[in-house]
Amino acid sequence: MFCDIIDKLWDNYLDDLSQSYLDKFNHGENFELCGVQFLADKIKFNNKELLFKDLEIKKYKHHYVIYSNQDKYHNKMLYYLKDENAVILSNLLTIIKNNGSY
């Protein structure tokens, strides 16, 4: 039952949010989500820039880490339940990374 509720929540609310951010990205708009700034071909967090081609995502049960494959110390950890819109950011970065649309 819990999984059904989460699925409905995703279908009716979170999917629309994710799609709106993806549309902004595809139109070249700059925006910020969870402390991560989206620019034309890169993201910026902790006052450092990371090209999408160097982006890696490591997912764990309760959190995930976005980091550079060139410098693993250039990273940002987000918790799914604590950080607002962390689920949306994870989904968006995964779509961008998998599609190579950067």
N, C-alpha and C positions, 0 to 999 in steps of 0.2 A: 504494500500500500504506500509506504514512504517513497519508494522509487517511482510509483505512478504519479504522486504529487509533484515530485521534482521534474519528471518528464513533462507534465502539463505546464508547470511554471516556466520551463525552458521554452516550450512550444509557444506559449501565449505572451511571454514577456521578454525573457532574456535573449531569445533569437532575434527579436526586433531591434533590441539595443545593439547587439553584436553586428547586425546588418547595417545599422545606421553608421557605426564607426567604420565598418569596412567600406561603405560608400564614400565617407569623408576621405579615407586613405586613397581609394581609387581615383578620386577627383583631385588629388594633390593638396588637400587642405591640411594645414597644421592643426594639431589638437593635442590635448593631454588627457591621459587616462591612468589612474593609480600612480601619479607621480612620474609617469613616463611620457615624455614629449615625443610625438610622432612628427617627423620632418620628411622631406621628399624621399630620401633613400636611406634613412637612418632613424634611430631612436636616440633619445638623450635622457639619462638619469644620473643622479649623483654628480652633476656637472661634467659628465663625460659622454661622448657620442659613441654609438655602436652601429656600424653598418649592418643592414639586414643580411648581407651575405656572410657576416661573421657571427650572427646571432645563433645561440643554442638555447634550448629549453630543457630543463631536467625536472620532471614531474614526480612528486612524492604523494603520499596519501593525504596529508593535510596542507601541503604547501608546494610551491614550485620555485625554481630559480631561473632567471634569465641571465645569460652571461655571454661573454665574448669567447669564441673558440681560439682567439689569439692571446687572450689574457684572462684566465679564469678568476682572477681577483677583481676584475671589472664585472660586478654582478649585482643583482637585486633579488632579494627573496620576498615572496608575497604569500600570505596565508589565505586560503580559500574562504575561510569563515571570518577572519578578522579584517582583512583589507577590502574596503568597498570597491566593488566592480572587478575584483581580482579574477573572478571566473570569466568575465567578459574579456579582460586583457589576455588571459591565457588562450581563450578560444580565438581571438583576433590574431595574436602572434602565431599561433599554430596554422591558421589558414594562410596568412601571408607567407610564412616559411614553407609550407607544403606546396603552395601554388607558384612560388618563385616570382611573385608579382611585384617585385621591388625594383 
